Amino acid sequence: MADGPYKPDEIELTSSLGYYLTKARNVLVERTDRAVKPLGLTAQQIGVILMLSSRRASTPFELSRVMSYDSGSMTRLLDRLEKKGFIVRTRSNADRRMVKLELTPQGHEAAQQLPNLGATVLNEQLRGFTAEEHATLIRLLARFIENGMEGGIGAGCGLVPRQDDPPA
C-alpha cells in the first residue's frame, strides 16, 4: 500500500479527491453545455470543433487519440456533428481508406465563437479566485495528471517541469 492521505478503512466517498474532481468536471460540462447550446453544440462536441480548427487533428483516428475516445464513440460523435452541418468527411485521394475531416462554414463560424464562450464559462467558474489561486490550481492539477502518466504513454509530456528542466 502506498503512503498518502487516504486510508482504505477511512475513505469517505463525498470527501475524496476523486469525488471533487468528478463533480468539478460535471459542473464545468453542464455550464459549457448551456453556453454552447445556442450554437447547436454540446460540451463534448466542441472538442472536435476546436481540434479541427486548430489543425491538431484531421482524421477520426487522430481525434480519437488526442481526445482519448474509442473509435465507436468518436464515430457517433462525428455522425452527429456531420448531421448538424458542422463537419464533412472526405476520402483521401492518395488512400481511399483514409477519411479526412473538415469544418464546414458553420463549423468555422462556431470555432470563432468558442474561445469567447469558453473564456466566459471558465471565468464564471473561477469567480472569487485570485490570480495566484488560479495558477496554483493549474499547477496542482498538472502535477496530479503527470503522476498518472509516469511510466505510461504520456510520461514526460511537459505538463509539470521536472527538477532538472531549466525554468521557462
Secondary structure, 3 states (H helix, E strand, C coil): CCCCCCCCCCCCHHHCHHHHHHHHHHHHHHHHHHHHHHHCCCHHHHHHHHHHHCCCCCCHHHHHHHHCCCHHHHHHHHHHHHHHCCEEEEECCCCCCCEEEEECHHHHHHHHHHHHHHHHHHHHHCCCCCHHHHHHHHHHHHHHHHHHHCCCCCCCCCCCCCCCCCCC
